[in-house]
Amino acid sequence: MEDPAVTVGLAIHFARMSLAQRVPLPPVIIELLARRVEEGDPACVMVAEWLETCGLLQLKSLPRSKRRSG
């Protein structure tokens, strides 16, 4: 999947399911999002930070330079 918008959509879709059913995100979704975050896609970084806030993802390995400022 080359389009970051597809990654964002999938991450949000599975996050809603995970939050509703109280189950972890599927590893394939985490991997897909992590790749886009590493590439520096701002929308994917924002979604990853939201998932971290929700307790569905840990961004400890994400360098500070890739995170949104502010």
MMTF fields as JSON, N, C-alpha, C and O atoms, coordinates in Angstrom:
{
  "mmtfVersion": "1.0.0",
  "mmtfProducer": "UNKNOWN",
  "numBonds": 279,
  "numAtoms": 280,
  "numGroups": 70,
  "numChains": 1,
  "numModels": 1,
  "chainsPerModel": [1],
  "groupsPerChain": [70],
  "chainIdList": ["A"],
  "bondAtomList": [4, 2, 8, 6, 12, 10, 16, 14, 20, 18, 24, 22, 28, 26, 32, 30, 36, 34, 40, 38, 44, 42, 48, 46, 52, 50, 56, 54, 60, 58, 64, 62, 68, 66, 72, 70, 76, 74, 80, 78, 84, 82, 88, 86, 92, 90, 96, 94, 100, 98, 104, 102, 108, 106, 112, 110, 116, 114, 120, 118, 124, 122, 128, 126, 132, 130, 136, 134, 140, 138, 144, 142, 148, 146, 152, 150, 156, 154, 160, 158, 164, 162, 168, 166, 172, 170, 176, 174, 180, 178, 184, 182, 188, 186, 192, 190, 196, 194, 200, 198, 204, 202, 208, 206, 212, 210, 216, 214, 220, 218, 224, 222, 228, 226, 232, 230, 236, 234, 240, 238, 244, 242, 248, 246, 252, 250, 256, 254, 260, 258, 264, 262, 268, 266, 272, 270, 276, 274],
  "bondOrderList": [1, 1, 1, 1, 1, 1, 1, 1, 1, 1, 1, 1, 1, 1, 1, 1, 1, 1, 1, 1, 1, 1, 1, 1, 1, 1, 1, 1, 1, 1, 1, 1, 1, 1, 1, 1, 1, 1, 1, 1, 1, 1, 1, 1, 1, 1, 1, 1, 1, 1, 1, 1, 1, 1, 1, 1, 1, 1, 1, 1, 1, 1, 1, 1, 1, 1, 1, 1, 1],
  "groupList": [{"groupName": "MET", "atomNameList": ["N", "CA", "C", "O"], "elementList": ["N", "C", "C", "O"], "formalChargeList": [0, 0, 0, 0], "bondAtomList": [1, 0, 2, 1, 3, 2], "bondOrderList": [1, 1, 2], "singleLetterCode": "M", "chemCompType": "L-PEPTIDE LINKING"}, {"groupName": "GLU", "atomNameList": ["N", "CA", "C", "O"], "elementList": ["N", "C", "C", "O"], "formalChargeList": [0, 0, 0, 0], "bondAtomList": [1, 0, 2, 1, 3, 2], "bondOrderList": [1, 1, 2], "singleLetterCode": "E", "chemCompType": "L-PEPTIDE LINKING"}, {"groupName": "ASP", "atomNameList": ["N", "CA", "C", "O"], "elementList": ["N", "C", "C", "O"], "formalChargeList": [0, 0, 0, 0], "bondAtomList": [1, 0, 2, 1, 3, 2], "bondOrderList": [1, 1, 2], "singleLetterCode": "D", "chemCompType": "L-PEPTIDE LINKING"}, {"groupName": "PRO", "atomNameList": ["N", "CA", "C", "O"], "elementList": ["N", "C", "C", "O"], "formalChargeList": [0, 0, 0, 0], "bondAtomList": [1, 0, 2, 1, 3, 2], "bondOrderList": [1, 1, 2], "singleLetterCode": "P", "chemCompType": "L-PEPTIDE LINKING"}, {"groupName": "ALA", "atomNameList": ["N", "CA", "C", "O"], "elementList": ["N", "C", "C", "O"], "formalChargeList": [0, 0, 0, 0], "bondAtomList": [1, 0, 2, 1, 3, 2], "bondOrderList": [1, 1, 2], "singleLetterCode": "A", "chemCompType": "L-PEPTIDE LINKING"}, {"groupName": "VAL", "atomNameList": ["N", "CA", "C", "O"], "elementList": ["N", "C", "C", "O"], "formalChargeList": [0, 0, 0, 0], "bondAtomList": [1, 0, 2, 1, 3, 2], "bondOrderList": [1, 1, 2], "singleLetterCode": "V", "chemCompType": "L-PEPTIDE LINKING"}, {"groupName": "THR", "atomNameList": ["N", "CA", "C", "O"], "elementList": ["N", "C", "C", "O"], "formalChargeList": [0, 0, 0, 0], "bondAtomList": [1, 0, 2, 1, 3, 2], "bondOrderList": [1, 1, 2], "singleLetterCode": "T", "chemCompType": "L-PEPTIDE LINKING"}, {"groupName": "GLY", "atomNameList": ["N", "CA", "C", "O"], "elementList": ["N", "C", "C", "O"], "formalChargeList": [0, 0, 0, 0], "bondAtomList": [1, 0, 2, 1, 3, 2], "bondOrderList": [1, 1, 2], "singleLetterCode": "G", "chemCompType": "PEPTIDE LINKING"}, {"groupName": "LEU", "atomNameList": ["N", "CA", "C", "O"], "elementList": ["N", "C", "C", "O"], "formalChargeList": [0, 0, 0, 0], "bondAtomList": [1, 0, 2, 1, 3, 2], "bondOrderList": [1, 1, 2], "singleLetterCode": "L", "chemCompType": "L-PEPTIDE LINKING"}, {"groupName": "ILE", "atomNameList": ["N", "CA", "C", "O"], "elementList": ["N", "C", "C", "O"], "formalChargeList": [0, 0, 0, 0], "bondAtomList": [1, 0, 2, 1, 3, 2], "bondOrderList": [1, 1, 2], "singleLetterCode": "I", "chemCompType": "L-PEPTIDE LINKING"}, {"groupName": "HIS", "atomNameList": ["N", "CA", "C", "O"], "elementList": ["N", "C", "C", "O"], "formalChargeList": [0, 0, 0, 0], "bondAtomList": [1, 0, 2, 1, 3, 2], "bondOrderList": [1, 1, 2], "singleLetterCode": "H", "chemCompType": "L-PEPTIDE LINKING"}, {"groupName": "PHE", "atomNameList": ["N", "CA", "C", "O"], "elementList": ["N", "C", "C", "O"], "formalChargeList": [0, 0, 0, 0], "bondAtomList": [1, 0, 2, 1, 3, 2], "bondOrderList": [1, 1, 2], "singleLetterCode": "F", "chemCompType": "L-PEPTIDE LINKING"}, {"groupName": "ARG", "atomNameList": ["N", "CA", "C", "O"], "elementList": ["N", "C", "C", "O"], "formalChargeList": [0, 0, 0, 0], "bondAtomList": [1, 0, 2, 1, 3, 2], "bondOrderList": [1, 1, 2], "singleLetterCode": "R", "chemCompType": "L-PEPTIDE LINKING"}, {"groupName": "SER", "atomNameList": ["N", "CA", "C", "O"], "elementList": ["N", "C", "C", "O"], "formalChargeList": [0, 0, 0, 0], "bondAtomList": [1, 0, 2, 1, 3, 2], "bondOrderList": [1, 1, 2], "singleLetterCode": "S", "chemCompType": "L-PEPTIDE LINKING"}, {"groupName": "GLN", "atomNameList": ["N", "CA", "C", "O"], "elementList": ["N", "C", "C", "O"], "formalChargeList": [0, 0, 0, 0], "bondAtomList": [1, 0, 2, 1, 3, 2], "bondOrderList": [1, 1, 2], "singleLetterCode": "Q", "chemCompType": "L-PEPTIDE LINKING"}, {"groupName": "CYS", "atomNameList": ["N", "CA", "C", "O"], "elementList": ["N", "C", "C", "O"], "formalChargeList": [0, 0, 0, 0], "bondAtomList": [1, 0, 2, 1, 3, 2], "bondOrderList": [1, 1, 2], "singleLetterCode": "C", "chemCompType": "L-PEPTIDE LINKING"}, {"groupName": "TRP", "atomNameList": ["N", "CA", "C", "O"], "elementList": ["N", "C", "C", "O"], "formalChargeList": [0, 0, 0, 0], "bondAtomList": [1, 0, 2, 1, 3, 2], "bondOrderList": [1, 1, 2], "singleLetterCode": "W", "chemCompType": "L-PEPTIDE LINKING"}, {"groupName": "LYS", "atomNameList": ["N", "CA", "C", "O"], "elementList": ["N", "C", "C", "O"], "formalChargeList": [0, 0, 0, 0], "bondAtomList": [1, 0, 2, 1, 3, 2], "bondOrderList": [1, 1, 2], "singleLetterCode": "K", "chemCompType": "L-PEPTIDE LINKING"}],
  "groupTypeList": [0, 1, 2, 3, 4, 5, 6, 5, 7, 8, 4, 9, 10, 11, 4, 12, 0, 13, 8, 4, 14, 12, 5, 3, 8, 3, 3, 5, 9, 9, 1, 8, 8, 4, 12, 12, 5, 1, 1, 7, 2, 3, 4, 15, 5, 0, 5, 4, 1, 16, 8, 1, 6, 15, 7, 8, 8, 14, 8, 17, 13, 8, 3, 12, 13, 17, 12, 12, 13, 7],
  "groupIdList": [1, 2, 3, 4, 5, 6, 7, 8, 9, 10, 11, 12, 13, 14, 15, 16, 17, 18, 19, 20, 21, 22, 23, 24, 25, 26, 27, 28, 29, 30, 31, 32, 33, 34, 35, 36, 37, 38, 39, 40, 41, 42, 43, 44, 45, 46, 47, 48, 49, 50, 51, 52, 53, 54, 55, 56, 57, 58, 59, 60, 61, 62, 63, 64, 65, 66, 67, 68, 69, 70],
  "secStructList": [7, 7, 7, 2, 2, 2, 2, 2, 2, 2, 2, 2, 2, 2, 2, 2, 2, 2, 2, 2, 2, 6, 7, 7, 7, 7, 2, 2, 2, 2, 2, 2, 2, 2, 2, 2, 2, 2, 2, 6, 7, 2, 2, 2, 2, 2, 2, 2, 2, 2, 2, 2, 2, 2, 6, 1, 7, 7, 7, 6, 6, 1, 7, 4, 4, 4, 1, 7, 7, 7],
  "xCoordList": [0.833, 0.0, 0.879, 1.581, 0.836, 1.693, 1.06, 1.779, -0.247, -0.935, -1.049, -1.692, -0.431, -0.534, -1.978, -2.298, -2.85, -4.259, -4.913, -5.764, -4.527, -5.058, -4.563, -5.321, -3.309, -2.741, -3.487, -3.841, -3.728, -4.454, -5.853, -6.299, -6.542, -7.895, -7.938, -8.804, -7.009, -6.957, -6.629, -7.225, -5.681, -5.297, -6.478, -6.724, -7.201, -8.356, -9.456, -10.066, -9.709, -10.734, -10.426, -11.288, -9.195, -8.836, -8.713, -8.946, -8.352, -8.294, -9.686, -9.855, -10.677, -12.055, -12.485, -13.08, -12.175, -12.525, -11.784, -12.369, -10.51, -9.697, -10.205, -10.272, -10.566, -11.076, -12.432, -12.687, -13.293, -14.628, -14.567, -15.309, -13.673, -13.601, -12.492, -12.323, -11.747, -10.648, -9.644, -9.275, -9.223, -8.202, -7.083, -7.314, -5.881, -4.781, -4.966, -5.711, -4.265, -4.248, -3.571, -2.641, -4.008, -3.316, -1.874, -1.641, -0.931, 0.471, 0.723, 1.59, -0.017, 0.191, -0.168, 0.457, -1.151, -1.542, -0.466, -0.122, 0.056, 1.132, 2.353, 2.975, 2.692, 3.852, 3.66, 4.575, 2.483, 2.182, 2.277, 2.868, 1.7, 1.745, 3.176, 3.601, 3.91, 5.299, 6.156, 6.999, 5.948, 6.711, 6.459, 7.388, 5.202, 4.833, 5.352, 5.752, 5.345, 5.869, 7.366, 7.875, 8.071, 9.507, 9.82, 10.86, 8.917, 9.082, 8.775, 9.094, 8.156, 7.879, 6.551, 6.363, 5.618, 4.315, 3.599, 3.37, 3.238, 2.655, 1.308, 1.043, 0.468, -0.835, -0.639, -1.328, 0.282, 0.539, 1.168, 0.875, 2.028, 2.617, 1.511, 1.498, 0.585, -0.51, -1.384, -1.766, -1.698, -2.511, -1.751, -2.338, -0.464, 0.341, 0.368, 0.288, 0.48, 0.459, -0.9, -0.975, -1.974, -3.318, -3.452, -3.999, -2.948, -3.007, -2.202, -2.585, -1.1, -0.314, -1.117, -1.116, -1.794, -2.629, -3.743, -4.108, -4.28, -5.354, -4.825, -5.611, -3.515, -2.924, -2.839, -2.656, -2.972, -2.931, -1.57, -1.349, -0.659, 0.623, 1.666, 1.345, 2.917, 4.017, 4.965, 5.422, 5.262, 6.132, 7.533, 8.261, 7.917, 9.209, 10.37, 11.384, 10.239, 11.331, 11.318, 12.237, 10.307, 10.21, 11.104, 10.923, 12.062, 12.936, 12.139, 11.14, 12.566, 11.89, 11.804, 10.83, 12.797, 12.811, 11.652, 11.273, 11.094, 9.991, 8.643, 7.651, 8.581, 7.312, 6.944, 7.801, 5.654, 5.185, 5.658, 5.699, 6.01, 6.396, 5.169, 4.21, 5.19, 4.076, 3.327, 2.353],
  "yCoordList": [-1.168, 0.0, 1.233, 1.512, 1.95, 3.114, 4.399, 5.345, 4.454, 5.685, 5.794, 4.953, 6.824, 6.989, 7.164, 6.818, 7.69, 7.857, 6.504, 6.389, 5.503, 4.15, 3.641, 3.031, 3.891, 3.494, 4.168, 3.519, 5.471, 6.214, 5.637, 5.417, 5.393, 4.838, 3.482, 3.223, 2.623, 1.293, 1.371, 0.665, 2.232, 2.374, 2.872, 2.367, 3.852, 4.375, 3.325, 3.157, 2.624, 1.571, 0.511, 0.156, 0.014, -1.034, -0.492, -1.223, 0.774, 1.369, 1.419, 1.106, 1.808, 1.826, 0.437, 0.271, -0.555, -1.936, -2.363, -2.982, -2.033, -2.415, -1.769, -2.415, -0.492, 0.208, -0.354, -0.512, -0.653, -1.164, -2.565, -2.887, -3.4, -4.79, -5.034, -6.147, -3.979, -4.069, -5.158, -5.995, -5.108, -6.031, -5.197, -4.052, -5.757, -4.997, -4.814, -5.545, -3.817, -3.62, -4.813, -5.382, -5.2, -6.281, -5.864, -4.727, -6.754, -6.429, -5.895, -5.042, -6.383, -5.917, -4.439, -3.727, -3.976, -2.569, -1.721, -0.644, -2.199, -1.49, -1.379, -0.321, -2.462, -2.47, -1.501, -0.759, -1.514, -0.631, 0.835, 1.654, 1.155, 2.519, 2.913, 4.032, 2.009, 2.292, 2.633, 3.527, 1.931, 2.23, 3.653, 4.373, 4.047, 5.408, 6.461, 7.548, 6.147, 7.082, 7.257, 8.376, 6.164, 6.234, 7.072, 7.728, 7.048, 7.856, 9.325, 10.194, 9.598, 10.971, 11.519, 12.735, 10.651, 11.136, 11.8, 11.152, 13.089, 13.808, 13.253, 13.226, 12.816, 12.257, 10.96, 10.717, 10.136, 8.874, 9.116, 8.395, 10.125, 10.476, 10.914, 10.516, 11.734, 12.217, 11.057, 11.014, 10.126, 8.971, 8.093, 7.589, 7.91, 7.105, 7.739, 7.034, 9.054, 9.73, 9.582, 9.421, 9.635, 9.42, 8.003, 7.801, 7.02, 5.631, 5.441, 4.655, 6.151, 6.076, 6.649, 6.089, 7.759, 8.372, 7.429, 7.391, 6.67, 5.712, 4.441, 3.617, 4.271, 3.08, 1.893, 0.759, 2.146, 1.053, 0.883, -0.088, 1.825, 1.812, 2.477, 3.382, 2.032, 2.667, 3.275, 2.589, 4.553, 5.255, 5.484, 6.333, 4.76, 4.985, 4.883, 5.56, 4.062, 3.887, 4.955, 5.001, 5.801, 6.843, 8.02, 8.612, 8.36, 9.493, 10.782, 10.972, 11.652, 12.936, 13.761, 14.49, 13.664, 14.477, 14.134, 14.957, 12.949, 12.537, 12.931, 12.93, 13.27, 13.641, 15.063, 15.896, 15.321, 16.677, 17.554, 17.122, 18.773, 19.695, 20.366, 20.63, 20.643, 21.347, 20.496, 20.934],
  "zCoordList": [0.0, 0.0, 0.0, 0.972, -1.073, -1.212, -0.686, -0.367, -0.589, -0.207, 1.31, 1.938, 1.916, 3.367, 3.834, 4.972, 2.985, 3.373, 3.641, 4.524, 2.898, 3.129, 4.484, 5.24, 4.779, 6.073, 7.214, 8.198, 7.084, 8.111, 8.289, 9.415, 7.184, 7.25, 7.926, 8.761, 7.567, 8.184, 9.669, 10.483, 10.015, 11.42, 12.255, 13.35, 11.741, 12.474, 12.569, 13.625, 11.481, 11.481, 12.54, 13.343, 12.531, 13.489, 14.907, 15.87, 15.048, 16.382, 16.998, 18.177, 16.214, 16.721, 17.173, 18.238, 16.347, 16.705, 17.972, 18.86, 18.049, 19.205, 20.476, 21.522, 20.394, 21.565, 21.994, 23.187, 21.036, 21.351, 21.946, 22.875, 21.404, 21.839, 22.867, 23.364, 23.174, 24.135, 23.788, 24.612, 22.537, 22.043, 21.409, 21.019, 21.302, 20.694, 19.185, 18.533, 18.661, 17.209, 16.547, 17.12, 15.369, 14.658, 14.327, 13.915, 14.501, 14.233, 12.819, 12.626, 11.847, 10.476, 10.337, 9.552, 11.074, 11.043, 11.722, 11.234, 12.83, 13.526, 12.624, 12.543, 11.954, 11.068, 9.897, 9.541, 9.312, 8.2, 8.627, 7.924, 9.769, 10.278, 10.638, 10.353, 11.257, 11.655, 10.44, 10.508, 9.338, 8.121, 7.652, 7.286, 7.667, 7.226, 8.198, 7.781, 9.48, 10.48, 10.27, 10.331, 10.024, 9.768, 8.535, 8.47, 7.558, 6.349, 6.623, 5.811, 7.768, 8.155, 7.678, 7.661, 7.288, 6.848, 8.02, 9.041, 7.896, 9.029, 9.495, 10.697, 8.587, 8.992, 9.763, 10.754, 9.324, 10.018, 11.389, 12.343, 11.488, 12.781, 13.736, 14.9, 13.242, 14.081, 14.562, 15.732, 13.675, 14.056, 15.048, 16.006, 14.825, 15.745, 17.133, 18.139, 17.191, 18.488, 19.165, 20.384, 18.379, 18.928, 19.477, 20.561, 18.723, 19.175, 20.455, 21.322, 20.573, 21.801, 22.969, 24.065, 22.731, 23.767, 24.203, 25.378, 23.255, 23.557, 24.21, 24.679, 24.248, 24.848, 23.908, 24.35, 22.608, 21.633, 20.965, 20.241, 21.206, 20.51, 21.393, 22.164, 21.284, 21.997, 20.978, 20.064, 21.132, 20.186, 20.733, 20.218, 21.746, 22.377, 21.388, 21.558, 20.377, 19.42, 18.322, 17.504, 18.29, 17.278, 17.662, 18.725, 16.811, 17.134, 17.268, 16.574, 18.142, 18.381, 17.105, 16.912, 16.232, 15.016, 14.078, 13.244, 14.201, 13.33, 13.889, 13.159, 15.175, 15.777, 15.424, 15.127, 15.462, 15.23, 16.373, 17.525, 16.052, 17.114, 17.682, 16.957, 18.974, 19.609, 20.452, 21.064]
}
